[in-house]
Amino acid sequence: MEIAVNYFAIVVATVINTVLGFIWYGPLLGKPWMKEMGFTEEHMRRAQEKGMTQNYILMIIGALLLNYVLAYWILVGEQAFGTLDVQMAMVAAFWAWLGFIATTMLGQVLWDGKSWKLYAINIGYYLVSLEIAAIIITLWR
């Protein structure tokens, strides 16, 4: 079975994922996220002074991989069912999020002592990101 993934769609989804992250953890939910993480303005300033380029590069690589796997999974579903539309892709993204992201990140609350609010902020970001990626992947397959 050959799966033809559109690499341009994956790159675009990754760029949007990155922009969404800047907005989500910046002006949209940055202050509550910082509070729940226990970060102060000083902490964030020092982190920026140290340079976060490596962290951003690793997150972008992770997003590329996440979007590639999502595209592959969606396209395998298309071959299995013979059809694919945006709604089906969004359902697939939801189940991927629920089964792999929401459940995995639950350990941060249960074992790492993080708050449910932080959990909601983090998994919310991934849900929106995966849904947007599913739309792009489907429309540009």
Backbone as ProteinMPNN parsed JSONL, in Angstrom:
{"seq_chain_A": "MEIAVNYFAIVVATVINTVLGFIWYGPLLGKPWMKEMGFTEEHMRRAQEKGMTQNYILMIIGALLLNYVLAYWILVGEQAFGTLDVQMAMVAAFWAWLGFIATTMLGQVLWDGKSWKLYAINIGYYLVSLEIAAIIITLWR", "coords_chain_A": {"N_chain_A": [[0.853, -1.173, 0.0], [0.736, 2.037, -1.002], [1.258, 5.246, 0.205], [0.683, 8.511, -0.548], [1.898, 11.219, 0.687], [1.378, 14.671, 1.085], [3.914, 16.732, 1.259], [4.205, 19.49, 1.306], [1.772, 20.333, 2.41], [2.125, 19.323, 4.972], [4.273, 20.872, 5.89], [3.08, 23.429, 5.802], [1.001, 23.029, 7.666], [2.605, 22.674, 9.905], [3.843, 25.183, 10.141], [1.58, 26.724, 10.703], [0.857, 25.473, 13.077], [3.014, 26.28, 14.663], [2.704, 29.082, 14.698], [0.178, 29.185, 15.895], [0.914, 28.17, 18.4], [2.537, 30.278, 19.372], [0.58, 32.246, 19.646], [-1.327, 30.98, 21.316], [0.125, 30.33, 23.673], [1.018, 32.798, 24.229], [-0.367, 35.801, 23.782], [-3.048, 34.821, 24.061], [-3.409, 32.704, 26.095], [-1.171, 32.928, 27.647], [-0.538, 34.188, 30.158], [-2.185, 32.802, 32.156], [-1.078, 30.25, 31.691], [1.638, 30.624, 32.38], [1.313, 31.195, 35.117], [0.201, 28.761, 36.076], [2.334, 27.081, 35.518], [4.127, 28.032, 37.292], [5.872, 30.011, 36.635], [7.59, 33.135, 36.539], [7.678, 36.566, 35.373], [10.343, 37.293, 35.399], [11.606, 34.805, 35.32], [10.883, 33.989, 32.733], [12.132, 35.985, 31.246], [14.838, 35.463, 31.786], [15.037, 32.924, 30.628], [14.666, 33.561, 27.944], [16.922, 35.126, 27.536], [18.937, 33.22, 27.755], [18.578, 31.948, 25.461], [16.443, 30.352, 23.296], [16.443, 29.007, 20.997], [17.212, 26.366, 20.285], [15.221, 24.907, 21.611], [12.926, 25.762, 20.231], [13.52, 24.812, 17.667], [13.552, 22.041, 18.118], [10.868, 21.693, 18.889], [9.599, 22.381, 16.501], [10.512, 20.344, 14.823], [9.306, 18.21, 16.131], [6.606, 18.918, 15.69], [6.51, 18.723, 12.908], [6.859, 15.946, 12.622], [4.599, 15.008, 14.037], [2.528, 16.065, 12.421], [3.111, 14.763, 10.019], [2.654, 12.056, 10.719], [-0.06, 12.231, 11.37], [-1.088, 12.945, 8.834], [-0.398, 10.654, 7.377], [-1.903, 8.728, 8.736], [-4.52, 9.676, 8.292], [-4.633, 9.434, 5.501], [-4.264, 6.682, 5.172], [-6.652, 5.871, 6.258], [-8.338, 6.91, 4.298], [-7.714, 5.237, 2.14], [-8.571, 2.807, 3.195], [-11.32, 3.172, 3.594], [-12.168, 4.249, 1.238], [-13.009, 6.811, 0.807], [-12.771, 10.275, 1.692], [-13.302, 13.139, 3.546], [-13.357, 16.517, 4.829], [-14.705, 16.495, 7.29], [-14.491, 13.791, 8.091], [-11.707, 13.628, 8.387], [-11.325, 15.434, 10.448], [-12.641, 14.12, 12.498], [-10.973, 11.888, 12.716], [-8.647, 13.216, 13.578], [-9.56, 14.153, 16.038], [-9.928, 11.704, 17.441], [-7.304, 10.783, 17.445], [-6.139, 12.772, 19.003], [-7.599, 12.44, 21.417], [-6.986, 9.767, 22.077], [-4.174, 9.643, 22.114], [-2.879, 12.103, 22.841], [-4.416, 13.51, 24.893], [-4.672, 11.451, 26.77], [-2.002, 10.703, 27.299], [-0.88, 13.066, 28.293], [-2.225, 13.274, 30.636], [-0.818, 12.155, 32.707], [0.785, 14.216, 33.646], [-0.825, 15.608, 35.39], [-1.668, 13.624, 37.178], [0.734, 12.445, 38.169], [2.846, 14.292, 38.11], [2.024, 16.462, 39.503], [0.879, 18.693, 38.321], [-1.595, 21.185, 37.488], [-5.143, 20.814, 36.806], [-6.055, 22.874, 35.277], [-3.784, 23.716, 33.843], [-3.395, 21.389, 32.403], [-5.726, 21.439, 30.803], [-5.227, 23.757, 29.281], [-2.931, 22.958, 27.848], [-3.733, 20.521, 26.489], [-5.825, 21.541, 25.069], [-4.597, 23.216, 23.223], [-3.297, 21.298, 21.598], [-5.516, 19.928, 20.569], [-6.81, 21.894, 18.967], [-4.7, 22.445, 17.209], [-4.277, 19.925, 15.918], [-6.751, 19.6, 14.665], [-6.788, 21.745, 12.849], [-4.574, 21.008, 11.301], [-5.568, 18.615, 10.232], [-7.573, 19.555, 8.545], [-6.064, 21.031, 6.663], [-4.389, 18.998, 5.613], [-6.307, 17.333, 4.471], [-7.566, 18.954, 2.55], [-5.452, 19.497, 0.862], [-4.471, 17.113, -0.178]], "CA_chain_A": [[0.0, 0.0, 0.0], [1.536, 3.255, -1.116], [0.584, 6.435, 0.709], [1.309, 9.722, -1.096], [1.727, 12.333, 1.619], [1.721, 15.983, 0.531], [4.872, 17.328, 2.199], [3.924, 20.919, 1.407], [0.678, 20.468, 3.378], [2.693, 19.071, 6.3], [5.049, 22.061, 6.253], [2.123, 24.511, 6.08], [0.37, 22.692, 8.942], [3.604, 22.904, 10.949], [3.974, 26.64, 10.3], [0.373, 27.178, 11.407], [1.008, 24.943, 14.422], [3.974, 27.134, 15.367], [2.051, 30.386, 14.906], [-0.845, 28.948, 16.909], [1.601, 28.059, 19.688], [2.916, 31.629, 19.818], [-0.644, 32.953, 20.054], [-1.944, 30.241, 22.424], [0.934, 30.469, 24.884], [1.381, 34.209, 24.323], [-1.462, 36.702, 24.14], [-4.325, 34.177, 24.371], [-3.407, 32.009, 27.386], [0.182, 32.967, 28.199], [-0.494, 34.533, 31.596], [-2.603, 31.669, 32.994], [-0.124, 29.16, 31.52], [2.807, 30.949, 33.216], [0.913, 31.043, 36.517], [0.059, 27.336, 36.378], [3.667, 26.487, 35.461], [4.933, 28.6, 38.369], [6.864, 30.895, 36.03], [7.428, 34.573, 36.723], [8.194, 37.354, 34.25], [11.8, 37.198, 35.503], [11.965, 33.471, 34.835], [10.73, 33.997, 31.275], [13.174, 36.857, 30.707], [16.107, 34.72, 31.851], [14.98, 31.844, 29.633], [14.878, 34.179, 26.634], [18.321, 35.559, 27.471], [19.755, 32.027, 27.526], [18.35, 31.523, 24.078], [15.528, 29.22, 23.225], [16.442, 28.57, 19.603], [17.241, 24.909, 20.235], [13.898, 24.428, 22.007], [12.002, 26.014, 19.122], [13.86, 23.888, 16.576], [13.075, 20.706, 18.5], [9.4, 21.703, 18.827], [9.207, 22.388, 15.086], [10.744, 18.974, 14.345], [8.223, 17.413, 16.713], [5.366, 19.253, 14.987], [6.606, 18.109, 11.577], [6.624, 14.513, 12.788], [3.196, 14.846, 14.42], [1.702, 16.331, 11.252], [3.358, 13.687, 9.057], [1.947, 10.86, 11.177], [-1.483, 12.503, 11.201], [-1.376, 12.85, 7.393], [-0.307, 9.24, 7.001], [-3.05, 8.05, 9.347], [-5.718, 10.11, 7.565], [-4.599, 8.879, 4.149], [-4.515, 5.248, 5.305], [-8.107, 5.79, 6.431], [-8.957, 7.138, 2.989], [-7.575, 4.011, 1.343], [-9.361, 1.743, 3.809], [-12.757, 3.428, 3.46], [-12.449, 4.668, -0.123], [-13.47, 8.199, 0.746], [-12.244, 11.148, 2.74], [-13.682, 14.544, 3.486], [-12.83, 17.284, 5.963], [-15.339, 16.038, 8.519], [-13.87, 12.514, 8.482], [-10.349, 13.912, 8.837], [-11.412, 16.078, 11.761], [-12.981, 13.058, 13.451], [-9.736, 11.135, 12.922], [-7.766, 14.05, 14.403], [-10.11, 14.144, 17.4], [-9.622, 10.427, 18.085], [-5.852, 10.765, 17.674], [-5.93, 13.658, 20.157], [-8.147, 11.819, 22.623], [-6.3, 8.52, 22.4], [-2.725, 9.732, 22.272], [-2.427, 13.347, 23.487], [-5.121, 13.75, 26.156], [-4.37, 10.397, 27.735], [-0.588, 10.752, 27.666], [-0.611, 14.252, 29.105], [-2.904, 13.115, 31.919], [0.207, 11.849, 33.7], [1.303, 15.459, 34.234], [-1.698, 15.934, 36.521], [-1.725, 12.522, 38.144], [2.015, 12.078, 38.76], [3.785, 15.415, 38.203], [1.454, 17.492, 40.364], [0.424, 19.863, 37.562], [-3.012, 21.444, 37.706], [-6.103, 20.498, 35.747], [-6.126, 24.054, 34.402], [-2.643, 23.616, 32.934], [-3.727, 20.265, 31.523], [-6.72, 21.918, 29.836], [-4.54, 24.69, 28.367], [-2.025, 22.202, 26.973], [-4.426, 19.614, 25.571], [-6.631, 22.377, 24.18], [-3.716, 23.63, 22.133], [-3.096, 20.174, 20.678], [-6.766, 19.64, 19.869], [-6.979, 22.897, 17.91], [-3.617, 22.252, 16.247], [-4.538, 18.725, 15.124], [-7.929, 19.829, 13.818], [-6.351, 22.605, 11.741], [-3.716, 20.186, 10.443], [-6.426, 17.66, 9.512], [-8.237, 20.299, 7.468], [-5.049, 21.322, 5.635], [-3.975, 17.73, 5.007], [-7.397, 16.824, 3.642], [-7.815, 19.824, 1.388], [-4.27, 19.523, -0.004], [-3.919, 15.756, -0.387]], "C_chain_A": [[0.892, 1.227, 0.0], [0.7, 4.46, -0.68], [1.353, 7.649, 0.188], [0.977, 10.901, -0.194], [2.164, 13.623, 0.928], [2.623, 16.695, 1.546], [4.659, 18.828, 2.357], [2.81, 21.166, 2.428], [1.196, 20.264, 4.8], [3.502, 20.272, 6.778], [4.109, 23.22, 6.604], [1.426, 24.26, 7.42], [1.326, 22.949, 10.104], [3.813, 24.394, 11.191], [2.772, 27.174, 11.071], [0.395, 26.696, 12.846], [1.915, 25.839, 15.265], [3.372, 28.503, 15.68], [0.968, 30.252, 15.977], [-0.221, 28.854, 18.298], [2.018, 29.41, 20.235], [1.703, 32.393, 20.32], [-1.237, 32.309, 21.309], [-1.206, 30.473, 23.733], [1.468, 31.884, 25.06], [0.165, 35.017, 24.72], [-2.755, 36.01, 24.574], [-4.347, 33.584, 25.783], [-2.044, 32.027, 28.073], [0.238, 33.24, 29.69], [-1.014, 33.394, 32.47], [-1.649, 30.477, 32.879], [1.1, 29.393, 32.407], [2.476, 30.733, 34.694], [0.843, 29.57, 36.908], [1.401, 26.599, 36.332], [4.553, 26.967, 36.613], [6.03, 29.51, 37.856], [6.533, 32.349, 36.339], [7.938, 35.273, 35.463], [9.724, 37.277, 34.222], [12.296, 35.855, 34.968], [11.924, 33.435, 33.309], [11.808, 34.869, 30.622], [14.517, 36.147, 30.696], [16.151, 33.597, 30.817], [15.23, 32.4, 28.235], [16.316, 34.634, 26.463], [19.256, 34.383, 27.196], [19.65, 31.565, 26.079], [17.495, 30.276, 24.044], [15.454, 28.667, 21.808], [16.392, 27.056, 19.501], [15.868, 24.333, 20.607], [12.892, 24.61, 20.882], [12.265, 25.055, 17.966], [13.347, 22.492, 16.891], [11.549, 20.633, 18.472], [8.911, 21.679, 17.385], [9.416, 20.997, 14.482], [9.647, 18.047, 14.872], [6.897, 17.662, 16.012], [5.361, 18.682, 13.574], [6.29, 16.614, 11.653], [5.156, 14.243, 13.136], [2.284, 15.029, 13.207], [1.896, 15.278, 10.165], [2.572, 12.437, 9.442], [0.437, 11.051, 11.037], [-1.885, 12.372, 9.734], [-1.376, 11.395, 6.954], [-1.533, 8.487, 7.492], [-4.34, 8.396, 8.605], [-5.761, 9.464, 6.184], [-4.742, 7.353, 4.144], [-6.021, 5.025, 5.473], [-8.842, 5.99, 5.116], [-8.874, 5.874, 2.129], [-8.455, 2.891, 1.898], [-10.857, 1.922, 3.55], [-13.15, 3.923, 2.077], [-12.938, 6.088, -0.269], [-12.836, 8.991, 1.881], [-12.769, 12.547, 2.506], [-13.17, 15.223, 4.755], [-13.417, 16.791, 7.278], [-14.724, 14.722, 9.011], [-12.462, 12.732, 9.02], [-10.36, 14.557, 10.217], [-11.798, 15.079, 12.842], [-11.739, 12.218, 13.753], [-8.764, 11.909, 13.81], [-8.246, 14.079, 15.852], [-9.742, 12.846, 18.124], [-8.126, 10.272, 18.341], [-5.522, 11.597, 18.909], [-6.384, 12.972, 21.438], [-7.341, 10.589, 23.041], [-4.834, 8.655, 22.721], [-2.245, 10.972, 23.026], [-3.074, 13.498, 24.87], [-4.777, 12.695, 27.202], [-2.917, 10.445, 28.206], [-0.294, 11.92, 28.591], [-1.306, 14.201, 30.469], [-1.912, 12.817, 33.043], [0.802, 13.087, 34.352], [0.466, 15.89, 35.43], [-1.577, 14.867, 37.597], [-0.409, 12.279, 38.865], [2.968, 13.245, 38.949], [3.246, 16.568, 39.042], [1.016, 18.756, 39.634], [-1.093, 19.988, 37.722], [-3.865, 21.007, 36.518], [-6.224, 21.671, 34.774], [-4.985, 24.032, 33.386], [-2.871, 22.487, 31.925], [-4.692, 20.719, 30.427], [-6.088, 22.871, 28.818], [-3.704, 23.908, 27.359], [-2.763, 21.281, 26.001], [-5.336, 20.381, 24.619], [-5.84, 22.844, 22.979], [-3.554, 22.497, 21.11], [-4.37, 19.806, 19.925], [-6.961, 20.609, 18.707], [-5.929, 22.69, 16.817], [-3.872, 21.049, 15.342], [-5.735, 18.912, 14.196], [-7.568, 20.706, 12.614], [-5.487, 21.798, 10.766], [-4.55, 19.204, 9.623], [-7.127, 18.341, 8.34], [-7.252, 20.558, 6.327], [-4.659, 20.058, 4.882], [-5.056, 17.213, 4.055], [-7.605, 17.653, 2.387], [-6.672, 19.801, 0.393], [-3.681, 18.14, -0.258], [-3.697, 15.506, -1.806]], "O_chain_A": [[1.704, 1.419, 0.905], [-0.422, 4.657, -1.147], [2.545, 7.792, 0.46], [-0.093, 11.5, -0.301], [3.2, 13.657, 0.264], [2.148, 17.196, 2.565], [4.906, 19.378, 3.43], [2.895, 22.103, 3.222], [0.76, 20.948, 5.726], [3.423, 20.647, 7.947], [4.325, 23.913, 7.598], [1.277, 25.183, 8.22], [0.901, 23.394, 11.17], [3.947, 24.818, 12.339], [2.926, 27.984, 11.986], [-0.007, 27.432, 13.748], [1.622, 26.121, 16.428], [3.514, 29.015, 16.79], [0.854, 31.101, 16.86], [-0.762, 29.395, 19.263], [1.871, 29.669, 21.43], [1.79, 33.111, 21.316], [-1.605, 33.007, 22.253], [-1.812, 30.771, 24.762], [2.284, 32.136, 25.947], [-0.292, 34.937, 25.86], [-3.493, 36.566, 25.387], [-5.218, 33.929, 26.582], [-1.792, 31.232, 28.979], [0.989, 32.583, 30.41], [-0.353, 33.038, 33.446], [-1.432, 29.767, 33.861], [1.55, 28.482, 33.102], [3.271, 30.154, 35.433], [1.365, 29.177, 37.951], [1.583, 25.603, 37.031], [5.602, 26.381, 36.88], [7.012, 29.758, 38.556], [5.369, 32.744, 36.394], [8.551, 34.648, 34.598], [10.326, 37.206, 33.15], [13.293, 35.794, 34.248], [12.835, 32.906, 32.673], [12.332, 34.521, 29.564], [15.254, 36.218, 29.713], [17.191, 33.353, 30.204], [15.928, 31.779, 27.433], [16.872, 34.541, 25.368], [20.251, 34.53, 26.487], [20.53, 30.881, 25.558], [17.801, 29.274, 24.691], [14.518, 27.947, 21.461], [15.614, 26.514, 18.716], [15.409, 23.377, 19.984], [12.093, 23.714, 20.61], [11.326, 24.544, 17.356], [12.772, 21.831, 16.026], [10.992, 19.611, 18.07], [7.914, 21.025, 17.08], [8.58, 20.528, 13.711], [9.129, 17.204, 14.14], [6.142, 16.722, 15.763], [4.329, 18.211, 13.095], [5.535, 16.09, 10.833], [4.546, 13.334, 12.574], [1.369, 14.233, 12.992], [0.945, 14.935, 9.463], [1.906, 11.831, 8.603], [-0.267, 10.127, 10.628], [-2.906, 11.76, 9.422], [-2.273, 10.963, 6.229], [-2.129, 7.703, 6.753], [-5.155, 7.518, 8.323], [-6.814, 8.999, 5.748], [-5.292, 6.794, 3.195], [-6.588, 4.099, 4.893], [-9.843, 5.327, 4.847], [-9.844, 5.492, 1.475], [-9.022, 2.113, 1.131], [-11.574, 0.949, 3.316], [-14.339, 4.011, 1.769], [-13.252, 6.521, -1.378], [-12.421, 8.431, 2.896], [-12.689, 13.074, 1.396], [-12.616, 14.571, 5.64], [-12.702, 16.681, 8.274], [-14.467, 14.561, 10.204], [-12.064, 12.097, 9.996], [-9.508, 14.261, 11.055], [-11.332, 15.179, 13.977], [-11.483, 11.875, 14.907], [-8.13, 11.33, 14.693], [-7.439, 14.036, 16.78], [-9.302, 12.873, 19.273], [-7.728, 9.689, 19.35], [-4.729, 11.183, 19.755], [-5.648, 12.928, 22.424], [-7.052, 10.4, 24.223], [-4.294, 7.879, 23.509], [-1.28, 10.884, 23.785], [-2.382, 13.6, 25.883], [-4.611, 13.012, 28.38], [-2.641, 10.246, 29.39], [0.454, 11.781, 29.559], [-1.0, 15.002, 31.353], [-2.142, 13.186, 34.195], [1.274, 13.022, 35.487], [0.99, 16.474, 36.378], [-1.406, 15.173, 38.777], [-0.413, 11.942, 40.049], [3.813, 13.212, 39.843], [3.953, 17.551, 39.265], [0.804, 19.789, 40.269], [-1.778, 19.019, 38.05], [-3.382, 20.853, 35.396], [-6.468, 21.472, 33.584], [-5.199, 24.298, 32.203], [-2.57, 22.63, 30.739], [-4.488, 20.411, 29.253], [-6.386, 22.795, 27.627], [-3.765, 24.169, 26.158], [-2.448, 21.264, 24.811], [-5.591, 19.936, 23.501], [-6.344, 22.866, 21.857], [-3.663, 22.721, 19.904], [-4.306, 19.412, 18.76], [-7.247, 20.186, 17.587], [-6.247, 22.755, 15.629], [-3.7, 21.145, 14.127], [-5.725, 18.43, 13.063], [-7.997, 20.434, 11.493], [-5.654, 21.899, 9.55], [-4.268, 18.986, 8.445], [-7.254, 17.757, 7.264], [-7.575, 20.33, 5.161], [-4.606, 20.053, 3.652], [-4.754, 16.718, 2.969], [-7.795, 17.115, 1.296], [-6.88, 20.055, -0.793], [-2.486, 18.027, -0.53], [-3.24, 14.426, -2.178]]}, "name": "protein", "num_of_chains": 1, "seq": "MEIAVNYFAIVVATVINTVLGFIWYGPLLGKPWMKEMGFTEEHMRRAQEKGMTQNYILMIIGALLLNYVLAYWILVGEQAFGTLDVQMAMVAAFWAWLGFIATTMLGQVLWDGKSWKLYAINIGYYLVSLEIAAIIITLWR"}
